[in-house]
Amino acid sequence: MNEIDFYDLEKSCDENKYGSEGMDALEREKAFIINHERKKKKLTAQEQAKKKLKREQDEELLHRLEESARDEDDFKKVVREWDRRDRNRIRREHYREILRGDVPLEYGCKNLHDTRIYPRNINTPEERQLASGYFLDFIADCPREMEDLTSKKYIWYIVHSLKPEHRDILYLLGVKKFKVKKLAEMRGQSERNIRRARGVVYRKIWKQAYSSLVKMQARGYMPTLRERQFLARYENGMEDIDDDE
C-alpha cells in the first residue's frame, strides 16, 4: 500500500481551489515576507542603539515641555506636539500597511499549525478566532449587526443608516457573496430587480464614503492605501458591478 503524501495532496487541493493565478499570488506574497524579514535583520546593533537614544531624547523633550507648561499658550503647544506625534504615527502605520489583495486568509495556516494533525476545517481563521476567545465577529455576523464588523466610524455610520432591505442585500451579496440568481430565488424576485437594488445600495455607500473621506482629509486625516485606491477609482468613475461579485 502506497503511503499518502499529505503535503502534495494539500498543495494539489490549493491549486484546484485557487488556480494558477492564485498560487502565483501566494508565492509572491511569501517572497515579499521573506525579503521583508531579511531587511529587518540588516540593522546593526549600533543603528538600533542610535534609534533607541533618539526615542529617549524625544520622550525627555516632551516630558520637559509638559512639566514647564504654566499658561494656556504653553498647554496649546503641548497639545500641538501630541497632535504632531499622532499624525506621524498614523503616517508610519500607513506606510507599512500590506494589502492582501486576492490572497486568501487561509494561506499560511499550515505555518501556524501542522495540518497533518489538525484538519483544515478547524484550522480556518474563523475557527482560530473562536479558539482564541474572539467572538465579536460571530456576534456581528448578521444583517442587523454587521456595522460592528468594522472599526472605521464613517463606515459604521454609513452601514447603520441603511434601510433593512438594503442591509439584507449588502450582507448577502457583499459579505456572504451570494449569487444574484440565488438571492432572487430566495426573495421571489427577478434578477433584474435584485441587480437594480444592489446598484442603488452600492452607489449610495460609495457616495457617502467618498464625501466622508474628503471631509476627513480636509481635517488632516491620512487615508490608508485601500482608501486612496477607492478615492482614485471614484474620481475616475467606478466600474460597473460584476454579476459574479
N, C-alpha and C positions, 0 to 999 in steps of 0.2 A: 504493500500500500504506500503510495507516494505521500510524503509529508506536505501539508499545505503551507505555503509561504504567505502569511497574513499580510506582510508589508506589500508584496506585489499585488495581492488581492485588493488591498485598500487603495493602492495607487491606481489600479485599473478602474476601480469604482469612482475615484475622483475624476479621472479622465472622462468617463462616461457621463458623469453628472455635470461637470463644468465645461467640458470641451477643451480643444487645444488652446483656444484664446484664453480661457480662464486659467489653465495650467501655466501658460506663459506669464500671465499677470502674477500668479503666485510665486513663480520663480524670480520675477523682477523684484517683488516685494522682499523676498528672502535675501537677495543680493544687496538690496538697499540697506536692510537691517544689519547685515554683516559689515558693510562698509562704514555704517554709522558707528558701530561698536568699535571698529578699528581706529576711527578718528578720535574717539573719546580716550583711547588708551595712549595716544601720542603725546598727551600733555605731560610734561616733565614735572618733577617734584618742585623745581624752582618756580615754574609758572603757576602751579597750584598755590604755592606759598605767597606769591605776589598777589594773586586774586583774593586770597583769604585776608591778607593785610589791607588791601583796598576796601574790602567789605567792612572790616573792623573800623577803618578810618571813617567811612561814610556813616556807620552807626554812631560813632562817637560825635561826629559833627551834628547829626540830627539830635542826639541827646543834649548837647550843649545848647543848640538852638531852642529846644523845648524848655530847658531849665532857665534860660535867660529871658524868656518871654515875660513881659510885665503889662503891656497895654494892648489895646485892640489891634493896632498895626502889627505888633510882634506876633500875636496869635494868628493873624491872617497870613503872615509869612510862613508860619509853621504849617498851616493848612495847605498853602500852595506847594510847599515842599512835599507833603504827603501825597497830594494830587499828582505831582510830577513823578513821584516814585511809582504810584499806581499805574499811570499811563505807560511808563517804561516797562513795568512788569507785564502788563497786558500785551504790549507790542512784542516782547520777547516770547511770550507764550504763543502768540500767533505765528511768529517766525518759525517756531519749532513744531507747528501743527502738521501732522501727517494725515492726509486723507486716504482712506482705504480704497475709494473708488468702487470697482466691481468685485474686489476681493472678498470672498465670503468670510463671515465671522468665525465659521467653524475651522478655517485654516489655522494650523499651528496648535490645535488642541492636543495632538499626539505628542507635542513637546512638553506639555504640562502633565499629561497622564499617559501611561502606556496602554494604547488601545487594544493590545493583545490580552490585557487583563480586564480593563474597563470598556464595555461595549460603547459603540458610538451613540446609541440612543440615550445614554446617561452621561455623555461627555460633551453635550452641546452647551453653548453659552447660557441658555435658559436653565438647564439642569445645574450648571455650576453656580449660577446665581442663587438658586434655591438652596443648594448645599451650603453656601456661604451665609445664608440668612437674609438675602436681599429680596424682599417680597413686594416692594413698591411697584416695580414694573408689571407684576402679575395682577396687582390690585387695580392698576390703572389701565389694564389691557381690555378696555371695553369702550363702546362709543360714548358713553356718558362721562367717563373719567379720563379719556385719552389725552387731554391737555396736560395732565400731570406727568406724562412721559417725557416732557421737555423741561429744561431748566432755563430756557430763554423766556423772559417775561413777555416780550412783544408777541412771540408765537403763542404763548399761553392765552393771552387776551384774544388773539385772532380766532383760535380754535374754540375758546369758551363762548364767544359771541355767535357762533354758527347756530342755525336752526337745527332742530332734532333730525329732520330728514336729510339735511346736508351733512350732519355729523355721521350718519349711517353710511352715506356714500363715501365720505372721506376715509372712514375707518375700514370699510370692506374693500374698496378699490385701492386706496393709498397705503394703508397699513398692512392689511391681510393679503393684498394683491389678488383679489378675486377677479375673474374674467367678467367682462361686461355681459356676456351671454348668461353666465351663471347667476349674476345678480338680477338680471331681467327675469329669469325664470323664478327666482325666489320671491320677487315682488309682484309678479304677474303683469309686468310692463314690457313694452317693446325695447329693443336695444337702442333704438334711436332716442327714445326719451331718457334712457339712462346716460347715454353719451352727452346729451344736451345738458342734463342736470350736473354731470361731472364737470363739464366745461364751465358752467356758471360758478360752481364751488371753487374750482382751481383758480379761475381768473380773479375771483373775489379775494382769495388768500394771497395771490401774487401782488395784487394792487395794494392791499393793506400792508403786506410785508415790505414792499418797496418804499411806501410812504414812511413807515416806521424807521427803516434803516437810514433813509435820507435825513430825517429829523435827528436821529441819534448821532449820525456823523457830524451834523452841524453843532452838536453839543460836545464834540471831541471823542466820540466813540470810535474805536478801531475795529472794523468788521473782520471776521475770520475769513480764511481763504474761500471757504464754500459760500459765504455771504457775498464776497466780492465777485465770485463767479455768477451768482444769481443776479446781482445788480447789473453786471455786464450783459447777461442774456436778456434781462427785462428791458434794458435800454435799447438793445438791438432787435427787440421783438421776439417774444417767447415762441418757440416752435410749437407746432400742433401736438396734441396729446396722442400718443400711440395707443391703439386699441389693446396692445399686449402689456401696457404699463399698468 
